[in-house]
Amino acid sequence: MKDVIEKLIQEKLAREVEAKTRRHFIKSCAQGMGGLALSSIFMGCDPLGKPAEKKLTAFSERDLNPLATLAPPYAPKVKSVIYLHMAGAPSQLEMFDYKPALHKLDGQDCPQSLLEGKKFAFIKGTPKLMGPQAEFSQEGESGNWVSDFMPHFKKIIDDVAFLKAVNTDQFNHGPAQLFMHTGSPRLGRPSIGAWATYGLGSVNQNLPGFVVLTSGGNTPDAGKSVWGSGFLPSVYQGVQCRSKGDPVLYIEDPEGVTRDLKKSTIEAINKINKDEYAKYADPEILARINQYEMAYRMQIAVPEVMNINDEPENVKQMYGVEPGKESFANNCLLARKLVEDGVRFVQLFDWGWDTHGNIRAGSVDLGLRNKCREIDRPIAALVLDLKQRGLLDDTLIVWGGEFGRTPMQENRGNKKMAYKGRDHHGDAFTMWMAGGGIKKGASHGQTDDIGFSGVEGRVSVHDVHATILHLLGFDHEQFTFDFQGRPFRLTDVEGDIIKEILA
C-alpha cells in the first residue's frame, strides 16, 4: 500500500511540474523587478511594465497574415529582386575587369608592398603575378569589356551597370557570404531577402515571398543562414525549392488524406494558435499560423509555377534548360516564372566558383571556364526574357560573388605543387545590376593597372544593400527592426546609395 501511495504522489507531482510551463513561469515572475524585464521581452510590455500598445485580442491583417502586401514608404523602382550569387567568388580578371598591363607583368614577382599587412588564404612567400587567362573585347554601344568566357553576355551588356570596385573586409567564404547577404559576417542577422519580405510582404498569397534555388551540388559555405530570417519572425526566411523532383518535400498529402480533411485540421490547429497569440503576443505563433496556411495553399500553386516542362520549346532552348535536372539554367527560368507570379525576392546560389585549381601552361582552369559556360547563356536569356515580357522594368537583377580574386597566383609554400589559381581577394571585385531604376550600360568604379585595389568609385557591401533597398522603396537608414533593446538595420551604421548607376 505504501508503494502505491508513493507512486500516486510522484505522478501528481509530475503532473504539477508539467503544468508549470515556461509561459506560466514568466507570468508568475511578473511581480518582481526581474519579472518586469522578462515580461518586456516575452509578454509584449516595455521595461516599465506598461502593456503593449496593440490589444492582443484584436488581430490586424498583418497579424493574421505576416506576408500581407505592404506599400513601401517611398516610390519604388522595382517590385521584385532576382539575386544571382556565385558562391565561391568568380575571378573578375577573367570575366569583366580587363587589365592589359597585367599581361606584361605575367610571371614577375609580386611587389612586397602589395602583400604587407594583407591577409590571404593560400599565399605564402613571394607569389608571381599572373596575366588575364582569357581574351577580352569591348562590346555594345557602351563599349564595356567582357571576356570570351561569356559570349552570350555580349547580347545584354548594354542592359547592365557594372560596379568595378566593390570591396569587403572578409576573405574567407563563410563570413564573406554572410556579410554579403546579411550585412554582418557573424550569424544571427536577417538576410536581405528576409528584410525585403518583412517590409513589403508578398504579392502572391499562394506562394512564399522569398524563394531560394540552389545549383552546383552544394549549398553555400555559410549554409542556409544566408537566406535565414535572423531575429525577424521565421515566416520571412527563404523557402528553398528544388528544380528537379518535387519542388518542396512532402508537397503531396499522404494516401487517405483529402484536401477537406487537411483544411479542417489546419483550421483547428490555427484556432488554438490564435488563442495562444492573443495571450502571449509571441510573433513566432503568427509565423506558425501563416506557415500552416501557406503550406496548404502551396500544394496547389507551387507544382504549377515550378513546372518548366510546359514552357515553349524555343524558351527552353534559349535558357539551355535540362528538365529533370538541377541546374543553374533551370533555376534562371524558374526565377522568371516566380517573379512573373508575384514572388518578391528570388535568390539563386550557384556553388563551385572557388576555382583555385591549376592552370596549365597556355590553357585555362577548366573549372572557371566551365562555370562561365554554365551561367552565360541562362543569364543572357533571363535578361532578354524579362525584357520581352515587359518585366525587366519592374525587376532588379543583381549578380556577384562574396569577394574577388588576386592578380597574383597562389603560392602555398610547396614547390612540388605548381598552383596557378587566384587566391581570395576582398580589396576589389566586380558586381553588376540590371533592371528597373538602373542606368543601362553604366560602369562605375575603377581598379588599378593590375586589378588589385579600387582607385575610383570604391563601394562597400553596405552601399550595395542601401542601393537595393532604395530601388525597393526604402530609406536604408530608417528601415529598422527593434531587437535586444535597439533598432537594427541591414546596413548597420554605414552605407550610401550608389547614385552613379541609377537611371
C-alpha positions in Angstrom: 0.0 0.0 0.0 2.9 2.4 0.8 4.4 1.8 -2.6 1.0 2.5 -4.3 0.6 5.8 -2.3 4.2 6.9 -3.1 3.6 6.2 -6.8 0.4 8.3 -6.8 2.2 11.1 -5.1 5.0 11.0 -7.7 2.5 11.0 -10.5 0.7 14.0 -9.0 4.0 15.9 -8.6 4.9 15.1 -12.2 1.6 16.5 -13.5 2.1 19.7 -11.5 5.6 20.2 -12.8 4.5 19.6 -16.3 1.8 22.2 -15.9 4.4 24.8 -15.0 5.3 25.7 -18.5 7.7 28.5 -19.4 4.9 30.9 -20.0 3.4 30.2 -16.6 6.8 30.7 -15.0 7.1 34.1 -16.7 3.6 35.2 -15.7 4.3 34.2 -12.1 7.5 36.1 -12.0 5.9 39.3 -13.4 5.5 40.8 -9.9 9.3 41.2 -9.3 11.8 43.5 -10.9 13.3 40.7 -12.9 9.8 39.8 -14.0 9.3 43.3 -15.4 12.3 42.8 -17.6 11.2 39.3 -18.6 7.7 40.5 -19.4 9.1 43.3 -21.6 10.8 40.6 -23.7 8.3 37.8 -23.7 4.9 39.4 -22.8 4.7 42.4 -25.1 5.4 45.0 -22.4 8.0 47.7 -22.2 10.7 47.7 -19.4 8.4 49.7 -17.1 5.7 47.1 -17.3 3.3 49.1 -19.5 1.1 47.0 -21.7 2.0 46.7 -25.4 0.3 49.4 -27.5 -1.8 46.9 -29.5 -4.6 45.0 -28.0 -3.7 41.4 -28.1 -7.3 40.2 -28.6 -7.6 42.2 -31.8 -5.9 41.0 -35.0 -4.8 43.2 -37.8 -4.4 41.9 -41.3 -0.6 42.0 -40.8 -1.1 39.9 -37.5 -3.1 37.2 -39.2 -1.0 37.3 -42.4 2.6 38.5 -41.9 3.1 38.3 -45.7 0.2 40.6 -46.5 1.2 43.1 -49.2 2.5 46.4 -47.9 3.3 49.6 -49.8 6.9 50.8 -49.4 7.4 54.2 -47.7 8.8 55.7 -50.9 8.1 55.3 -54.6 9.8 52.0 -55.6 11.6 51.5 -58.9 11.1 47.7 -58.8 8.7 45.2 -57.3 10.9 42.1 -57.3 14.6 41.1 -57.0 16.4 38.2 -58.6 19.8 37.9 -56.9 22.4 35.7 -58.6 25.1 34.7 -56.2 28.2 32.8 -57.5 29.2 31.0 -54.3 33.0 30.7 -54.1 33.8 34.0 -55.7 34.4 34.3 -59.5 37.5 35.9 -60.9 36.7 39.3 -62.2 40.1 39.3 -64.0 38.9 36.6 -66.3 35.4 37.9 -66.8 34.8 41.7 -66.7 37.8 43.6 -65.4 40.3 43.7 -68.2 43.9 44.5 -67.3 46.3 44.6 -70.3 49.2 45.8 -68.0 48.9 42.6 -66.1 49.7 40.7 -69.3 53.1 42.4 -69.5 53.8 41.6 -65.8 52.9 37.9 -66.1 55.4 35.7 -64.3 57.1 38.5 -62.4 57.5 38.6 -58.6 54.6 40.4 -56.9 55.9 43.6 -55.1 56.1 43.1 -51.4 54.3 46.4 -50.9 51.1 44.7 -52.1 51.5 41.9 -49.6 52.4 43.7 -46.4 49.5 43.9 -43.9 47.2 41.9 -46.1 45.5 38.6 -45.3 45.3 35.8 -47.9 44.0 32.3 -47.7 46.7 30.5 -49.8 49.6 32.9 -50.5 52.9 32.5 -48.7 56.3 34.0 -49.5 56.6 35.9 -52.8 53.9 34.9 -55.4 54.1 35.5 -59.2 51.8 38.0 -60.9 49.5 36.3 -63.4 48.1 37.9 -66.5 44.5 37.5 -67.6 43.8 34.0 -68.8 41.0 35.0 -71.2 40.6 37.2 -74.3 38.7 40.4 -73.9 36.8 42.7 -76.2 34.7 45.8 -75.9 31.1 45.2 -76.8 27.8 47.1 -77.4 27.3 50.8 -77.6 28.6 51.1 -74.0 32.0 49.7 -75.1 32.3 47.8 -71.8 34.7 44.9 -71.6 33.8 41.3 -71.4 35.9 38.1 -71.9 35.4 35.3 -74.4 34.3 33.2 -71.4 31.0 35.0 -71.6 30.0 35.2 -75.3 26.2 35.3 -74.7 26.6 38.1 -72.2 27.6 40.4 -75.0 23.9 40.5 -76.1 22.9 42.1 -72.8 26.0 44.2 -72.0 24.1 47.4 -72.7 21.4 46.5 -70.2 23.6 46.2 -67.2 25.5 48.6 -64.9 28.9 47.4 -63.6 30.4 48.1 -60.2 34.1 47.5 -60.8 35.5 48.4 -57.3 33.3 46.6 -54.7 35.3 45.8 -51.6 34.8 43.7 -48.4 36.9 43.2 -45.3 36.2 39.4 -45.3 38.4 36.9 -47.1 37.0 33.5 -46.1 33.9 32.2 -47.8 31.5 31.7 -44.9 31.9 35.1 -43.2 32.1 36.9 -46.6 28.9 35.2 -47.8 27.1 36.1 -44.5 28.3 39.7 -44.9 27.2 39.9 -48.5 23.7 38.7 -47.7 23.0 39.8 -44.1 25.3 42.8 -43.6 27.3 41.0 -40.9 30.0 38.4 -41.1 28.5 36.7 -38.0 25.4 34.5 -37.6 22.1 35.9 -36.4 21.2 38.7 -38.8 18.3 38.6 -41.3 19.2 38.1 -44.9 18.4 40.8 -47.5 15.6 38.7 -48.9 14.0 38.4 -45.4 14.3 42.2 -45.0 12.5 42.7 -48.3 9.6 40.3 -47.5 9.3 41.7 -44.0 9.0 45.2 -45.4 6.8 44.5 -48.4 5.1 41.2 -47.9 4.2 39.0 -50.8 2.2 39.9 -53.9 1.0 36.3 -54.5 -0.5 35.0 -51.3 -0.3 31.4 -52.6 3.5 31.5 -52.9 6.3 32.4 -50.5 7.5 35.9 -50.7 11.1 34.8 -50.7 12.2 31.7 -52.7 15.7 30.2 -52.8 17.1 28.0 -55.7 20.5 26.3 -55.5 22.7 24.6 -58.1 26.2 23.3 -58.3 25.6 20.3 -56.0 26.1 22.1 -52.6 24.7 24.9 -50.5 26.9 27.9 -49.9 29.8 27.6 -47.3 27.8 29.8 -44.9 24.9 27.4 -45.0 21.2 28.3 -45.0 21.8 31.3 -42.8 22.4 33.3 -46.0 18.7 33.1 -46.6 17.6 33.0 -43.0 15.4 35.4 -41.1 17.7 36.0 -38.2 15.9 37.9 -35.4 12.9 38.6 -37.7 10.0 36.2 -37.4 10.8 33.0 -39.2 8.0 33.4 -41.7 10.3 35.8 -43.6 13.1 33.3 -44.2 13.7 32.0 -47.7 11.8 28.9 -48.8 14.2 26.6 -50.6 12.7 24.9 -53.6 14.2 22.2 -55.9 14.4 22.4 -59.7 14.0 18.6 -60.0 11.6 16.2 -58.4 9.0 17.6 -56.0 9.8 21.4 -55.7 9.2 21.1 -52.0 9.4 18.0 -49.9 6.1 16.5 -48.8 4.2 18.7 -51.2 1.7 15.9 -51.7 -0.6 14.6 -48.9 -0.3 11.0 -47.7 -2.7 8.5 -49.1 -6.1 8.8 -47.5 -5.7 12.4 -46.5 -8.2 14.6 -48.5 -8.0 18.4 -49.1 -11.1 18.9 -46.9 -9.6 16.9 -44.1 -6.3 18.8 -44.4 -8.2 22.1 -44.4 -10.2 21.2 -41.3 -7.1 20.0 -39.4 -5.2 23.3 -40.2 -8.2 25.4 -39.1 -8.4 23.5 -35.8 -4.7 23.9 -35.1 -4.7 27.6 -36.0 -7.7 28.3 -33.8 -5.6 27.1 -30.9 -2.6 29.1 -32.2 -4.7 32.3 -32.4 -5.9 31.9 -28.8 -2.2 31.4 -27.8 -1.1 34.6 -29.6 -4.0 36.6 -28.0 -2.5 35.6 -24.6 1.2 35.9 -25.3 1.8 38.0 -28.4 4.7 35.8 -29.5 5.4 36.6 -33.2 6.6 33.0 -33.8 3.0 31.9 -33.2 1.9 34.2 -36.1 4.7 32.7 -38.2 3.5 29.2 -37.4 -0.2 30.1 -38.3 0.9 31.6 -41.6 3.2 28.6 -42.4 0.4 26.1 -41.9 -1.9 28.1 -44.2 0.8 28.8 -46.7 1.8 25.2 -46.9 -1.9 24.3 -47.7 -2.1 26.9 -50.5 1.4 26.0 -51.9 0.2 22.4 -52.6 -1.8 23.8 -55.5 0.3 26.8 -56.6 3.9 25.5 -56.3 3.8 22.5 -58.6 2.3 24.7 -61.4 4.7 27.6 -61.2 7.7 25.2 -60.7 6.9 23.2 -63.8 9.2 24.2 -66.7 8.1 21.3 -68.9 5.1 23.3 -70.2 7.3 26.2 -71.3 7.6 26.6 -75.2 10.4 24.8 -76.8 12.1 28.0 -78.0 12.1 29.4 -74.4 13.7 26.2 -73.1 16.4 26.3 -75.8 17.0 30.0 -75.1 17.9 29.2 -71.5 19.5 25.9 -72.2 17.4 24.1 -69.6 17.5 20.4 -68.9 14.2 19.3 -67.5 14.5 16.8 -64.7 18.0 18.0 -63.7 19.1 20.6 -61.1 20.9 23.3 -63.0 21.6 27.0 -63.0 19.8 27.3 -66.3 16.6 25.6 -64.9 16.8 28.0 -61.9 17.0 31.1 -64.1 13.9 30.1 -66.0 12.2 29.3 -62.7 13.2 32.7 -61.4 11.4 34.4 -64.3 8.3 32.3 -63.7 8.4 33.1 -60.0 8.7 36.9 -60.3 6.0 36.7 -63.1 3.7 35.1 -60.5 4.4 37.7 -57.9 7.3 36.3 -55.7 9.0 39.3 -54.1 12.6 38.0 -53.8 14.2 35.1 -55.7 17.7 34.1 -54.6 19.9 31.8 -56.8 23.0 30.3 -55.3 25.4 28.6 -57.7 28.1 26.7 -55.9 31.5 25.8 -57.4 33.2 29.2 -58.1 36.1 28.7 -55.7 38.4 27.9 -58.6 41.8 27.7 -57.0 42.9 24.9 -59.3 45.9 24.5 -61.5 46.1 26.5 -64.8 48.2 24.5 -67.3 50.7 26.5 -69.4 48.8 28.0 -72.3 45.3 26.9 -71.1 42.7 28.0 -68.6 41.5 26.4 -65.5 38.7 24.2 -66.7 36.7 24.8 -63.6 36.4 28.5 -64.3 35.8 28.2 -68.0 33.1 25.6 -67.4 31.4 27.6 -64.6 31.2 30.6 -67.0 29.8 28.3 -69.7 27.1 27.1 -67.3 25.9 30.6 -66.4 26.5 32.7 -69.6 23.6 31.5 -71.7 21.0 31.4 -68.9 21.8 34.9 -67.6 21.5 36.4 -71.1 18.3 34.5 -71.6 16.9 35.7 -68.2 17.5 39.4 -69.0 16.2 39.1 -72.6 13.1 37.1 -71.5 12.2 39.6 -68.8 12.7 42.4 -71.2 10.5 41.0 -73.9 7.7 40.2 -71.4 7.8 43.8 -70.0 9.0 42.5 -66.6 12.6 43.9 -66.6 11.4 47.4 -65.7 9.8 46.0 -62.5 12.6 43.6 -61.6 16.1 44.2 -60.3 18.8 41.6 -61.2 21.9 41.5 -59.0 25.0 39.4 -59.9 28.2 38.8 -57.9 30.2 36.7 -55.5 31.3 37.2 -51.9 34.7 38.7 -52.9 37.1 38.6 -55.9 40.4 37.1 -56.9 44.0 38.3 -56.7 46.1 39.4 -59.6 48.9 37.2 -58.3 48.8 33.4 -58.4 48.6 31.2 -55.3 51.8 30.2 -53.6 51.3 27.7 -50.8 55.0 27.4 -50.0 55.3 23.9 -51.5 57.5 23.8 -54.6 56.1 20.4 -55.6 52.6 21.9 -56.0 52.5 24.2 -59.0 49.4 26.1 -58.2 48.4 28.7 -60.8 45.0 29.7 -59.5 44.0 33.0 -58.0 43.5 33.5 -54.2 40.6 35.1 -52.3 40.7 38.9 -52.6 38.4 41.5 -51.0 40.1 44.7 -52.0 38.3 45.0 -55.4 35.9 42.8 -57.3 33.1 43.2 -59.8 29.3 43.1 -59.4 26.6 44.2 -61.8 22.9 45.1 -61.7 20.2 45.3 -64.4 16.5 46.2 -64.5 14.3 48.9 -63.1 16.0 52.1 -62.0 19.4 51.0 -63.3 21.4 53.1 -65.8 21.9 50.9 -68.8 25.5 50.4 -70.0 26.9 52.2 -67.0 30.3 51.3 -65.4 31.1 52.7 -62.0 34.5 52.4 -60.3 37.9 51.5 -61.5 40.8 49.4 -60.2 44.5 50.0 -60.5 46.5 48.7 -63.5 46.7 45.1 -62.2 43.2 45.0 -60.6 44.5 44.8 -57.0 42.7 47.8 -55.4 39.9 50.2 -56.3 41.3 53.6 -57.2 38.0 55.3 -58.2 34.4 54.7 -57.2 35.0 52.3 -54.4 31.8 50.9 -52.9 31.1 48.6 -50.0 28.8 45.8 -49.3 26.6 48.2 -47.3 26.5 50.5 -50.3 25.2 47.7 -52.4 22.5 46.9 -49.8 21.5 50.5 -49.5 21.0 50.7 -53.3 18.9 47.6 -53.5 16.7 48.8 -50.6 16.4 52.2 -52.3 15.2 50.6 -55.5 12.5 48.7 -53.5 11.3 51.9 -52.0 13.1 52.1 -48.6 15.4 54.5 -46.9 18.0 52.1 -45.6 18.7 54.3 -42.5 15.0 54.3 -41.5 14.2 50.7 -42.3 14.8 49.1 -38.9 13.7 46.3 -36.6 13.9 46.5 -32.8 15.8 43.7 -31.2 17.6 43.3 -27.9 16.9 46.9 -26.9 18.0 48.7 -30.0 17.0 49.2 -33.7 18.9 47.1 -36.2 19.1 47.6 -39.9 20.5 45.7 -42.9 23.3 48.3 -43.4 24.3 48.5 -39.7 25.6 52.1 -39.3 27.0 52.5 -42.8 26.0 52.5 -46.4 25.4 55.1 -49.2 23.2 54.7 -52.2 25.3 54.2 -55.4 23.7 57.1 -57.4 26.1 56.7 -60.3 24.4 53.6 -61.6 20.8 54.8 -61.1 18.8 56.0 -64.1 
